[in-house]
Amino acid sequence: MRDQLISVIIAERPYRLTVGSEGEEELFRKASKLVEEKMQEYARSYAFRDKQDLLAMVSLQFAVDYLRLDNTANNQNVILEKLMDVDRLLDEYLLDES
């Protein structure tokens, strides 16, 4: 599929983006909808002067969520490596015993 131009709306402003596939288009549309939903959530919960305040808070929240996921993935990789080491040691032990 060729690149296609789509438009998403964030903070009541349209943004034109080029995406490479239908799956990517769907991903961008879901992401823009999520940003809008989070902005509405912050608007209901906190005092703000303008949409930039809401965008800043949403950006910060997404960055924190990303860092948490990245940390979790790193921890999972460490655990997987340790499990593979244990598996290797067990294989070596079983080969030696037979």
ABEGO torsion letter per residue (X at the ends): XBBBBBBBBBGGBBBBBBBABAAAAAAAAAAAAAAAAAAAAAAAABBBABAAAAAAAAAAAAAAAAAAAAAAAAAAAAAAAAAAAAAAAAAAAAAAAX
